[in-house]
Each structure stands twice: as structure tokens, then as C-alpha cells.
Amino acid sequence: MSINKRVERERKSHEEDDILQESIKLKDRFNHIRLYPGYKRLMTQFDNSYKNLSGKIVLDFGCGKGLDSLKLLNAGATVHGIDIAENYIEETISLARKNGFTEKNFNFKVMDSHNLEFEKNKFDLVIGNGILHHLDKLIAINSIYKVLKPGGRLVFKEPLADNPLLKIFRFFTPRARTEDEEPFSNKDLKKIIDPQLWEVDEVLFCGIINAPLAIITSFLFPKNPNNLILKFGDKLEKKINKLKFLYSWNQYVLFDLKKK
């Protein structure tokens, strides 16, 4: 598959179809999918990446409409953000300016994530929220590695591929995803991290039980995400997630890596 053609399809999906907004609408319909206990723990860990960034140079890898970039700016970082969609970059710049930041604090531009146009060893931190599965994963990871400082961190949260119930859900919600996106399979998890290049600080998984249950409880108890079904599911999920061969049956993975 041509990388250039893939990038152009992704660009169209975001600039013309606003696939990001479709995804947000879907999650709003099934709101417990963002409120079950395991997901909240994973996101707490992810949000910790936005703290104590004064003086740090950070890359928001696939900045979308700028919500994560704004968190980074508020944490004191100098923020560079890239995305394939020009309209997203324009929205991100507008959001930053409305919140009192200037070009001294940020630099947002359209860029292909496979080929980062930054000098080597530039960034203290690269953060990505659901972007790598839209790309050739290995090419993107290697590109990130080049622009990170030695000892710099890569933190990314990505969807996983192999839960059969979530596969069915994805099949019936095609408007919320792009043609080329590929959630992480068990094979991807095994090969994506080169131990000669990266030190793994943290890997978290969530959703093997509670992601499918959360879809159901969103309808059964829409105003009660703290329900007994999801509490019981969380206890079961903690036990099942001790089995490595089932990791890719979760909804999400969070990687926290350090460049050697």
C-alpha cells in the first residue's frame, strides 16, 4: 500500500468528513465507554503526562482540534503540534490564542506523521492520543524516535483490535472510523517496541470486559456509570488482564516509553 495514498485518504476523512467529530458523537451516545473504572484509571495515568512540563518542549502528535495541546500549554510546555488536516490545525491555533497563548508558546502545522520535519533530539516528550493506528506504526515510531531527546518520553494511547464484541461494534459504526485505521493486534503489541531503542516505563490495558458491558449499560442505566455491572466487570477484568495472550482483547492500551 502506498503511504502517500494512505495519507491522502486520511486527510480527506478528517478535512472533508470530520471523522473526529463523528467519533465524538458516537462516544457521547455510549457515554459509559469513557466512564468505566479501568478506562478512568488508564486516563488518569495518561493525564499525568500533562503535569510538571514547565520548560519542556513537547510534540502533540496528531493534535486534532487542540484540546490536548491546550492542556500541555497550561502545564507550561512549549508545544509543537502536527496533524494531517489543515482545518484541525486552524482550530488548534484559534483555541490556543483564545486562551491567551501566542506563537512564542506554540507552533502548530500540517505535517505527515510518518516523516517528522524536526531536528533530531528536539523533544522532551511526544504524546499521541489515538493516532498511531491511523499510520504505518513502525515507520511512525521510528520517526518519533529520531526527534526525541535521549531519555525523552513517548506516551501514547491506542485502540486494540481483537475483542470480537468490539469488532462487531466497529462493523456497525463505520462512519466513526477511517478506511485505513488498524487498531493494535497482538502481533503489533509484540513487535512495536524495540527493546534496544526503548525502555518501557508503563503499559496499561483496559476494556476487555467492561468496554462491551459499558455499551449495554449506557442504555440500561444512562445516568449511572457507577453501576454494579461495571463494578463487577472491573474485578473480573483485573484478573483476566493477567493473561498476556488476551491483552489485545482490551479496548485500549497505554504505553509510556523512554528513549534509550
Phi, psi and omega in degrees: 000132178290127177298319182298318179294321179297316180299319180294322177295319178296318179301314180298317182300326183269318183286320185262320185263347182049058183299332179297317180293324177297320178295319179296317178300318181296316180292331175292326179291323180247067194293337179292344181295342177250010187232357181287156192304314182297320178295318180296322177295316180297317181289330174298317178295318179297316181293336176298337179293342183269005184259153173055053183249014179302127180083357181270149175256121190234142174251120172272102191273097188086068192283349179057231184263011166095005182295318178288324177300321179296321176300317181295318178297317180294337178274000174098005182279154162274122193246125167255133179229139178233151173202160181278342186258122182296322180295327176294318179298318179298319178294322180294316178298316179298317180297316180298317180295319180298335181262016170090009180263153180237178180296349172291335183263338187215162174211105182247133182208157174286130181201145174283122184293345177285339187223083184287124185266057177233158177292158180295149174058040185270320195258143172279331186209136170238126181241136176223131181242094177070045182241323186299329182286354172270355190240173163288109193300314184292319178298317181295316179299317180294325178293319177297318182304320183295326186266353176278143172291153170304130185085355177289158186251144169243120179239120177219145178245129185221151175284154180249159199257335205259358178290118184298327179290322177288330174299318179296316179300316179296322181300322183270002178230057186292336182289346181266009181214161182265165184299323190258357183293142182224098175306159186289125175270173176298324177296318177299317182299326183284329188254349190288331184254113177275113184295345177281341183253329189234143168256128183272114176275323185200139169224122180237147177232152174206150168106001183300325176255312192280340176295309175297321179295324181294328176299318181289313183291340175300330177269321184289315183227065189304331182261007183228076177291342180268050186267166185295327180298314181286331175294316177294318178300325180293319178298318179292321181297320179300322180288315182295326183285006169278349180266107188298326185291348178257006182306316186285000174274356177285174176276317184224155169235144173240122177252136172236106188242151178237132179289126179284000000 
